[in-house]
Amino acid sequence: MALFSKAKKTQFEQLGIIGCGLMGSSFALAMKRAGLVKRIVGYSKSPSTTAKALQLGVIDVEAASALQAVSGSDIVLIAVPVAAIESTFKAIKHLITPDMLIMDVGSTKTDVVDSAQRVLGSLVGSFVPAHPIAGKEVSGVENADVNLYNGRQVIFTPMGRTLTAQLSRAESVWTALGCNVQSMSPEAHDAAFAAVSHLPHLLAFAMMNSIGAQKNADDFLSLAGSGFRDFTRIAASDPEMWHDIFIANRTQLLAQIDTFKQTLQGFEASLLASDSIKLEAAIAAASKRRVQWHLTQNSE
Ligand code: NAP
């Protein structure tokens, strides 16, 4: 009930979605269901994607360009791969006004904030950089999910020039969609996500390639069980999106690869020396940390 009255207060006339894929389309569906917006205009790189979004009822109107999706909108969501965010800012900046709320959903934040400051100039205050910790290993409008954001964290990485009024509007939108919002610096965000998201994805990709390069790969894979399935689920993720994330957060990711290599070498050294005490202690430390982390997650 409290959410409903908040939603009514923050109703928008028109939402412009740039990038009608998984994240953008799920946001559109959730905004519509929450009654937060009257009309949704969408644009995607391929006209066929935008047409599909219209056909599936995700958007109400197709736009022929990013600029057209912004025209007449009082809220805009940029949901394109992170490497396309700067060119999107360039394409829309002529129509941004101080009372328009612009957000992104990019998985990296230092590069996005740098682009916003470089391209948007004095209009940067309307932009609230956001990363919803929600998603799937499948992409595209056909996988849009009205419940994708429900109960999830959204991280804001505001800049010094971000308007306080826009920040609180952004917070009320995500809260009305059932999210918990927290803020941090773009650098702290990218360091944390290099560790808990970017490296795990890279390891899942590397695992599949490491097995795939062996001549008995198919035989081995035919025997794999649920542990392998859990560990490699994210290796099925979208190549363009993950390429962009790895490049955008290259420095932090390389630091995590370095730390990981040292840990792996520790396991290797224990095996080479048949040092059961060290090997078991390393496994026990990992197991204890995983159990504790899981308990914290479930108590939140
Ligand atoms: P997606 O399903 O592949 O959707 C991306 C959409 O962006 C596609 O519709 C694509 O259009 C469109 N696009 C690409 N370049 C464009 C451009 N220059 N102008 C306009 N549209 C463009 O990907 P997604 O999973 O929604 O990811 C979108 C963003 O969310 C990324 O920045 C990603 O880092 C972030 N994110 C993703 C997840 C996740 O788990 N998926 C989680 C958190 C954050 P076409 O269909 O025409 O190619």
Residues whose N, C-alpha, C, O or C-beta is under 5 A from the ligand:
A	BS01	NAP	I18 G19 C20 G21 L22 M23 G24 Y43 S44 K45 S46 T49 A79 V80 P81 V82 A84 V105 G106 S107 P132 A134 G135 K136 S139 G140
